[in-house]
Amino acid sequence: MFPEYDVVVVGAGHAGCEAAHAAAQMGAKVLLITMDMTKIGQMSCNPAMGGVAKGQIVREIDALGGMSGIISDQTMIQFRMLNRSKGAAMWSPRCQSDRMRFAEAWRLALERHPNIDFWQEMVTGLRIENHRVVGLKTSMGLEIPARAVVLTSGTFMNGLIHIGEKQYGGGRAGERASVGITEQLVVLGFEAGRMKTGTPPRIDGRSLDYTKMEEQPGDEKPEKFSFTDTRA
Ligand SMILES: Cc1cc2nc3c(=O)[nH]c(=O)nc-3n(C[C@H](O)[C@H](O)[C@H](O)COP(=O)(O)OP(=O)(O)OC[C@H]3O[C@@H](n4cnc5c(N)ncnc54)[C@H](O)[C@@H]3O)c2cc1C
C-alpha cells in the first residue's frame, strides 16, 4: 500500500514539521505521520515561540534554511527581546503568535511541498532488520517501509499529565499519549525517562480586573526571527 519513503517523520509538532520540510527540501520523499492532522504545528501551551535557548535555536534553524522563524514572523502578534538588561549573549528573542494562524501557516507550507505526504495514525513500533530501522508499524497494523525514521514525538510517548494531586495519561491537554515505541526502545537497550514541563494555570479573562494590572508591551522596534526578508 505504501511506497518506500526516504524519510518517515513521526509527529507533526514544531520539530516534526521542521524535520519533514528539511528532508523534503533536500529532495527526499517524505511521509509525515501524526496522531491528529488538525494539530499540525500546534503551539503546545503558550502561543509563544522562542525565549531563552529556544529563541537561539529558532534563529539557528533559520540560518540553516528552516521554516520556524519565517512562520513565527508571519503569524507574530508581539515581539520582545528577553534579558536586554544582561549582556548580549543572554538576549533571547521571543514572539507571541496567533496560535491558529501559526498552525495554519505550517500546514500550508507542508501541504504545498510536493515531496511530503501525510498520514494520520499512531505509530506503535519500529520495524527492524539486521540492526537497522527499515520502517514502522501503526496502530491499525499497517507496515510502512522507510529508509530512515525520525522520531519527534514531543511529550507524547507514554506521556503523563499531573494536575495538582491527580495524574493521568496524556500527550497534551485533550490529547492521548502514544504507546508502543518507548517499550520497544527499552527492549532494544535504550534508556527511557520523562522530562517535566509546567503549564501556567488558565484563567478566564472576563474574571480579571485589567485596571489593576501593569501592561507589558512588546518592544517598540520589534525584530523578527528570520534573517530573510520573508514576511507575509
Ligand atoms: C508547558 C510548556 C510550555 C511551553 N512554552 C513554550 C514557549 O513559551 N515558547 C516556545 O517556543 N516553546 C514552548 N514550549 C515548547 C514547545 O511546546 C515545544 O518545544 C514544542 O511543541 C515541541 O515540539 P515537538 O515537535 O518536539 O513536540 P510536540 O509539539 O509535543 O508534538 C509531538 C507530535 O508528535 C505526535 N506523536 C507523538 N507520538 C506519536 C506516535 N507514536 N505516532 C504518531 N504521532 C505521534 C503528536 O500527535 C504531536 O503532533 C512549551 C512546552 C510546554 C510543555
The ligand as an SDF file (V2000), in Angstrom:
LIG
                    3D

 53 58  0  0  0  0  0  0  0  0999 V2000
    4.3060   23.7250   29.3960 C   0  0  0  0  0  0  0  0  0  0  0  0
    5.0400   24.0840   28.1420 C   0  0  0  0  0  0  0  0  0  0  0  0
    5.2630   25.4240   27.8360 C   0  0  0  0  0  0  0  0  0  0  0  0
    5.9520   25.7770   26.6820 C   0  0  0  0  0  0  0  0  0  0  0  0
    6.1650   27.0900   26.3760 N   0  0  0  0  0  0  0  0  0  0  0  0
    6.8400   27.4270   25.2350 C   0  0  0  0  0  0  0  0  0  0  0  0
    7.0650   28.7840   24.8630 C   0  0  0  0  0  0  0  0  0  0  0  0
    6.6750   29.7100   25.5590 O   0  0  0  0  0  0  0  0  0  0  0  0
    7.7530   29.0280   23.7190 N   0  0  0  0  0  0  0  0  0  0  0  0
    8.2050   28.0180   22.9340 C   0  0  0  0  0  0  0  0  0  0  0  0
    8.7990   28.2940   21.8880 O   0  0  0  0  0  0  0  0  0  0  0  0
    8.0030   26.7510   23.2620 N   0  0  0  0  0  0  0  0  0  0  0  0
    7.3420   26.4320   24.3860 C   0  0  0  0  0  0  0  0  0  0  0  0
    7.1540   25.1330   24.7410 N   0  0  0  0  0  0  0  0  0  0  0  0
    7.8190   24.1420   23.9880 C   0  0  0  0  0  0  0  0  0  0  0  0
    7.0690   23.7800   22.7520 C   0  0  0  0  0  0  0  0  0  0  0  0
    5.7590   23.4390   23.0450 O   0  0  0  0  0  0  0  0  0  0  0  0
    7.8260   22.6010   22.2940 C   0  0  0  0  0  0  0  0  0  0  0  0
    9.1680   22.9680   22.0790 O   0  0  0  0  0  0  0  0  0  0  0  0
    7.2980   22.0960   21.0040 C   0  0  0  0  0  0  0  0  0  0  0  0
    5.9120   21.9800   20.9760 O   0  0  0  0  0  0  0  0  0  0  0  0
    7.8710   20.7350   20.8970 C   0  0  0  0  0  0  0  0  0  0  0  0
    7.5950   20.3130   19.6160 O   0  0  0  0  0  0  0  0  0  0  0  0
    7.7880   18.8220   19.2870 P   0  0  0  0  0  0  0  0  0  0  0  0
    7.6280   18.7550   17.8080 O   0  0  0  0  0  0  0  0  0  0  0  0
    9.0620   18.3020   19.8670 O   0  0  0  0  0  0  0  0  0  0  0  0
    6.6290   18.0260   20.0360 O   0  0  0  0  0  0  0  0  0  0  0  0
    5.0710   18.2350   20.1870 P   0  0  0  0  0  0  0  0  0  0  0  0
    4.6320   19.6030   19.9040 O   0  0  0  0  0  0  0  0  0  0  0  0
    4.7660   17.6320   21.5250 O   0  0  0  0  0  0  0  0  0  0  0  0
    4.4830   17.3130   19.0300 O   0  0  0  0  0  0  0  0  0  0  0  0
    4.6060   15.9260   19.0410 C   0  0  0  0  0  0  0  0  0  0  0  0
    3.7730   15.3870   17.9090 C   0  0  0  0  0  0  0  0  0  0  0  0
    4.0170   14.0010   17.7730 O   0  0  0  0  0  0  0  0  0  0  0  0
    2.7940   13.3170   17.5880 C   0  0  0  0  0  0  0  0  0  0  0  0
    3.0430   11.9540   18.0510 N   0  0  0  0  0  0  0  0  0  0  0  0
    3.5980   11.5780   19.2310 C   0  0  0  0  0  0  0  0  0  0  0  0
    3.7330   10.2460   19.2890 N   0  0  0  0  0  0  0  0  0  0  0  0
    3.2500    9.7640   18.1030 C   0  0  0  0  0  0  0  0  0  0  0  0
    3.1050    8.4610   17.5660 C   0  0  0  0  0  0  0  0  0  0  0  0
    3.5100    7.3780   18.2310 N   0  0  0  0  0  0  0  0  0  0  0  0
    2.5460    8.3300   16.3480 N   0  0  0  0  0  0  0  0  0  0  0  0
    2.1440    9.4310   15.6290 C   0  0  0  0  0  0  0  0  0  0  0  0
    2.2770   10.6980   16.0920 N   0  0  0  0  0  0  0  0  0  0  0  0
    2.8070   10.8500   17.3130 C   0  0  0  0  0  0  0  0  0  0  0  0
    1.7900   14.1080   18.3870 C   0  0  0  0  0  0  0  0  0  0  0  0
    0.4780   13.8720   17.9130 O   0  0  0  0  0  0  0  0  0  0  0  0
    2.2710   15.5390   18.1180 C   0  0  0  0  0  0  0  0  0  0  0  0
    1.7320   16.0410   16.9300 O   0  0  0  0  0  0  0  0  0  0  0  0
    6.4430   24.7630   25.8520 C   0  0  0  0  0  0  0  0  0  0  0  0
    6.1970   23.4220   26.1580 C   0  0  0  0  0  0  0  0  0  0  0  0
    5.4940   23.0880   27.2910 C   0  0  0  0  0  0  0  0  0  0  0  0
    5.2090   21.6310   27.5580 C   0  0  0  0  0  0  0  0  0  0  0  0
  1  2  1  0
  2  3  1  0
  2 52  2  0
  3  4  2  0
  4  5  1  0
  4 50  1  0
  5  6  2  0
  6  7  1  0
  6 13  1  0
  7  8  2  0
  7  9  1  0
  9 10  1  0
 10 11  2  0
 10 12  1  0
 12 13  2  0
 13 14  1  0
 14 15  1  0
 14 50  1  0
 15 16  1  0
 16 17  1  0
 16 18  1  0
 18 19  1  0
 18 20  1  0
 20 21  1  0
 20 22  1  0
 22 23  1  0
 23 24  1  0
 24 25  2  0
 24 26  1  0
 24 27  1  0
 27 28  1  0
 28 29  2  0
 28 30  1  0
 28 31  1  0
 31 32  1  0
 32 33  1  0
 33 34  1  0
 33 48  1  0
 34 35  1  0
 35 36  1  0
 35 46  1  0
 36 37  1  0
 36 45  1  0
 37 38  2  0
 38 39  1  0
 39 40  1  0
 39 45  2  0
 40 41  1  0
 40 42  2  0
 42 43  1  0
 43 44  2  0
 44 45  1  0
 46 47  1  0
 46 48  1  0
 48 49  1  0
 50 51  2  0
 51 52  1  0
 52 53  1  0
M  END
$$$$
